Amino acid sequence: MTAIWMKRAGLALAAAAIVAGFAWALREQPALVDVALVTEGPMRVTIREEGRTRVRDVYTVSAPIAGHLSRTVLEEGDAVVAGRTVVAAIHPLDPPLIDRRTEAELLAARDAARSGVGIAESELQRVETGLQLAEDELARALKLFGPGIISESALQKAQNQVDLSRAAVEAARATVAFRRAELASAEARLLMPSPRPGGEDSCCVNLLAPVDGSVLAVHAQSEQAVAAGAPIADIGDTADLEIVVDLLSSDAVRIGAGTVATITGWGGDEALPAIVRRVDPAAFTKVSALGIEEQRVNAVLDLEAGDARLGHAYRVFAEMTVWSCQRCLTVPIPALFRTGGDWTVFVLEDGRLRQRPVEIGRMNNETAQVLDGLAPGDAVVLHPGDTIAEGGAAVRRE
C-alpha cells in the first residue's frame, strides 16, 4: 500500500513540474530596449555645408603687351614684395621665318627702294644745279639793276626764281630721305630670326609684384610667346583668407550678415570661429551628384582666428548657427516616431512601456526641443520597433 501511495505522489510531483515548466515558458518576456534620458542643456540648430578657402584679394599678373616671355623663375609658394620682385620679363618678339616666295617679293621690294633712292638723289642734284644757276642770275641782275640797265620787274623775277629753286631743293631732299626710309624698311623685312644670346639684356618690360604675399599659381612657367592679356601668375596674401560656402537657396534665407559659424573638417583638431559677412543676392543652378538641379547661393564668411596651415582653395566644412538655446529640454531624435500627424515616444516606467505624445519645437541632426509631454529624467526608448507596444514589459539593455 505504501508503494502505491509513493508512486502516486511521484506522478503528482512530475505533473506539477510539467505544469510549472509550461507556465514559465508561456510567461510574458520583457523586451530589451535601448534607453536615453530626457535632459536639459544647450542646443543649436545649424546648417552644415562644404566650402573652400580663398585669398580675399587675388591679383593676376598678365602680359600688358605681346612679346616673348622669359622663363618664370618663381614657383608656387614663393614670397614676393610689392614693387620689387620681378614676376616675369617680356622681350620683343623675333621676326617671323621667311619662305622662298616671300623672300623673292621682299628682295624685289628692296631693289625697287634702292632704285627709288637713286632717282630721288638724281632729282636732288638737278634741282641743286638749278638753284645755283638761279643764284648766279640773281647776282648779275643785282649788278645791272644799280646802273638802271634792267628794270625792277626783271630783278623781282630773278629773286622769285631763286626762291622757287630753293623750295625745289628742300622737296628733293625730303624725297631722298623718304626713299631711304623705304629702303631701310624693305631691308628690315628681310631680317631672319637670330638666337638670343644668353647674357643679352634686351628686356623691354619687367612685370613686378603688385602686392606683398606669395605666388598662388604660375600659369606660364616656360619661355614662350604670349599675347597681350595672357595670365602669367596669381599672387595673394594667404594670411588674409575668407570662406566661400554654397548653400541651398532655402537655407540661405535662414542666415544673414553676422550669423555665427564654426569651421571644421579642415584638417586641424580645433574648430575655427567665423562669422558670415554677406550672402550673395543672386543664386546659380548646380547639378547635384544625383543629377538634380539645385538653386544654390554663395555665402562669404570671415575667419575670426585663422591658422597658418590653411591656404588658398582648401576644403573645409562650415556650420552656421540658425538658432540656439542655452537651456532647453531635449530628446534624442531616434526616440521620436509618428502616430498619425503627431510626434510620439515610448517612456519606460517601472518596467512597463507607456506611449506618450509630445510637442516638438526645433530639431537638429541629433536632438529635438521638447515643448510639452516629457520631463527631465524621463527614460525614452531609442529606435522603437514593431515588437513593443503600450503596456508591454521591457528592460533596459546594458
Buried (B, 14 or more C-beta within 10 A) or exposed (E): EEEEEEEEEEEEEEEEEEEEEEEEEEEEEBBEBBBBEBBEEEBBBBBBBEBBBBBEEBBBBBBEEBBBBBEBEBEBEBEBEEEEBBBBBBBEEBEEEBEEEEEEEBBEBBEEBBEBBEEBBEBBEEBBEBBEEBBEBBEEBEEBBEEEEBEEEEBEBBBEBBEBBBEBBEEBBEBBEEBBEBBEEBBEBBEEEEEEEEEEEEBEBEBBBBBBBBBBBBBBBEEEBBEEEBBBBBBBBBEEBBBBBBBBEEBBEBBEEEBBBBBBBBEEEEBBBBBBBEBBEEBEEEEEEEEEEBEBBBBBBBBEEBBEEBBBEBEBBBBBBBEEBEEBBBBBBBBBBEEEEEBBBBBBEEEEBBBBEBEBBBBBEEBBBBEEBBEEEBBBBBEBEEEBEEEBBBEEEE
